[in-house]
Amino acid sequence: MAGLGNVRRAASARAYCTGLLLPGERKSVEPMAARIEPARVQAKHQSLHHVVAKAAWDDAALLRAVLRGDQGENARRSG
């Protein structure tokens, strides 16, 4: 997604959004990590937590990209 700054951050943000949309009562990071990647819960938890709590991105640029429906180069590369 444009505005997130790099490929890893975009992948983590995409995974976080996926976790929010998946079935499951708890929408905190650890249960979402377990649903998204059961074989690597700790690693996925860390990447999700980082994108939510610690990663810096340009809010205005991200919002503009979302409003345009732009998923940027990262989405085009991943298919």
N, C-alpha and C positions, 0 to 999 in steps of 0.2 A: 504494500500500500504506500502510495506517495505520502511524504510527510513524516514517515516513521524513522527515516534516517539510514537504515541498512537492512540487508536481507534477513539476518537473524531476528532482529526486532520485529520485522514485518511477519515472519513466520510465527513468532511467539504471540503477537497480537492476533493473528488469524486463529491460532489454536485457542486463545482465550475466548474469542468470540464464538468459536465452535463449542467450547465448553459451556458457555452461557445458553446456547441453543439446544444442547443435548438434554434428553430426559434426565431427571434426577432432582431430588428435593433440595440438596445442598449445592449452592453455587459459589462456595468458597474455593480457593485455589487448589487445596489438596484433594478434595473429592473430584474436582474437574480433572486434575492431572491423572487420577486413577482411572477415570472413564476414558480419557483421551489416549493414554499410553500406559496400559496396565503393567507392561514389562519394565518400564523405566519411570516409575512414579516419582522418585526423588528428583531425578534430572528434569522431568517435565514440570514438577512443582517449582523448582528453582527458576526455570525459564519463564513460567507464567507469573510467578511472584515478581521477578525482575521487571517484566514489561509493565506490570500494574503499579508497583510501588517505587521503582527506582529509575526506570528509563526516562530519559528526557527526549521529548520530541516537540516539534513545532505544532502546537494545538491548532493555530489558524490554518496552517498548510494542510494538516490532516483533515480538518473540517471541510476545507475547499475541495480536497480530493474526494471525500465521501459524497459531498453534494453534487460533484460532477459525475460520480459513478466511476471514477478513475481508480483502477487497482494497480497502476504503475507497472514498471518493468518486472518486478518480482513475481506478480501473478502471471504475466505472459510467459516468463521463463519456466514456471512450474507447471504450466499446462492448462 
